[in-house]
Amino acid sequence: MNKHFIIIFILTLFLGFSSFAQEQNEPLFYQKSKKSAKLTNSSNILKTDVVSIIGGELPFIWEHKFSKTFGIELGAGVLLPYYVNTDLIFSDNIDFSNDKSGYSFLANIKAQPFWFSDENFYTIFGVHYRHYSTCSFSSFSIGEGYQWLLFEKLSLDVGLQGGFLAIKSFETETYNDDSGMKFYFGLSLRLGYILN
């Protein structure tokens, strides 16, 4: 299973990054509808992830778009004094309780795949680090998503991503398995405020 996942991961990585090399035949921020134009023209959006809050993390994410096909997300967060596993598929359950606050960081590259003409659809490549009092999680993922403009200044970003989660235990009795790599598949549901 890991062999097939690695092949799919490399192909998606190659195809996603090939979108950077596209030539643009239309103006940089040309869109068909006013709502899409507002979202595509927005170069800075502040976001939080509803699924992460349910799971015990309060993230603050800044998205910056360099063009309609390429952008980045950078974020930091506070780990709340509880943990809920919100992953859709997890190779092994992680069973630990978090009774102290912690911190998290994330960095994502967002690119529009060349096979989609809709600028609101994206491929995402990311890293995410969470530091709890008893262990740390480092995830490396790739995924797909779509972004909508809900109101004048409010956006909704829904994504699915999969990847590997590296777990480092500070205490051996923290959860039911030793530190190591695990495969996961998760959902993100981000609400954003458009700055400009």
N, C-alpha and C positions, 0 to 999 in steps of 0.2 A: 504493500500500500504506500509506503514512504517513497519508493522508487517512482510510482506513477504521480504522486503529488509533486515531487521535485521536477519532473518533466513538465507538468502542467504549469508549475510556478515559473520555470524558466521561459516557457513559451509566452505566457501572459506578460512577464516582465519585458521580454523582447518586443512584443506587439504594442504594449503600452508606451514604452519609451520611443518607439518609432513614430508616435504621433508628434513628437517634438520637431521632427525633421520635415513636416508637411509644409508645403507652400500655401500661403493664403491667397485665394483669388478674390476675396471680398474684403471690405474694410474690417479692421480688427474687431470691432464690437458690433457688427451688423447682426440684427435679430429680426425675426418676423413679427413678434408681438411686443407690445410695450412692457408687459410683465417680464418676459424673458430678457428684454433689453435692459431693464433696470437691474436684474440679477447679474447679467453678464458684464455690465459696465461697472458693477460694484467691485472695487479692488480690495476693500478691507471689511471683514465681517467678524464680529465677536460672537462666539458660540458656547453652548454647553451641551452635554450629552445626557439625555433623559435616562437611557439604559444604564449608563455609568452611575448616575445618582442612585438608581434602584440597587445597583451592585455595591454601593458604599464608597463611591468616588465622586467628588464634586470638581469637575474639570472646567477650566477657563481656557478657551481655544481661540486663537487669532488666525484667520485665514487671509492670505494675501494672494491675489491673482496678478501674475505678471502679464498674462495675455488670456484670451478666451480658451486656450488649450493647455495652459500650464499654471500651476499655483502651488503654494505650500500651506501647511497648517502647523503651527507651533503652539504648545500648550503646557500648562502646569496645573496641578490640582491638589486638593486636600483629600486624603483618605479618611473617611468618617469612621467612627468607632464601631463598625459592623461590617460584615462581608456576606454577600449573596452571589453565588455563581450564576451569572447571566448568560453564559455561553450556550449556544444552541446544541453543539456537539462537543464533547470533551472526552479525550481518550481515557482518562481516569478522573474520578471525582476528587476534588480537593476538599478535605474536611478539616477546616481549622476555624477558630473564632478570632476575630480581631477586636480587641477591646480598647485599643489606643489609636490615636490619629497617626497618620503618616503623610507621605507626599508622593506625587507622581509627575512624570514628564512625558510628553509625546512629540513626535515630529513625523509629518506625513508629506509625501509628494503626491499632488493630484494632477492627472493628465487626462485630456479627452482622447479616447481611442479613435484612431483614424477611420474605423469602420462605422462610426456613428456620426451623423450630421448634427445631432442635437447637442448644443454646447453645455447643457445642464447635466448630461450623463458623464461620468468620470470613472477612471481607474485610479486606485489609491495604493501607494506603497508606504508602509509605515513601521515605526518602532514606538514602543510604549513601555515605560518603566514605572513600576509601583513598588514603593518601599514601605513595608509594614513593620511592626515592632518585632515580629518573629521570623519573617522571611521576605524575600523580594521576588517579583515577577518581572521578567523581561520578555516582551512579545515582539515578533517580527511577522508582519502580515502583508497580504495583498488582497485587494477586494474591488468591488464595483459599487457604484452608488448613483443616486439621482438627487438633484437639488431643485426645490420649488421656491417661488416667491409667494408667500401667503398673503401678506399685506404690504403696504408701502415700504416698511423698514424691517419686516420679519421674514426670515427664510426658514425652510425645513429641508433637512438633509438626511436621507435614508440610505444606509449602506450595509452591505454584507461583506465580511472579510474572513479569511482563513489564514492560518499560519502556525508557527511554532511558539510555544510558551516555555521559557527556561525558568525554572524555579530554583531558588537558592534558599536553603533553610538555615536560620541562625540557631534553631533548636531542633533536635531530632524528633521530638514528640509533637511538633506543630501540626502535622497532617499525616494521613495514613500511608504515605509513600515517601521515599527519599527524594532528595533534590534530583532534577533531571529535566529532560525535554519532553513536552507533551504537545500533541496536535489539538488545535481548537478551531471552532467556527463560530463567529459571533455576529451580532446585529448592532448597528449604531443608529440612533435617532437624535439628531442634533437640531436644536433651535438656535437661530442666529439673529443678531441685530446688525443691520447694514449701516456701517459708518459712512462710507462714500463709495 
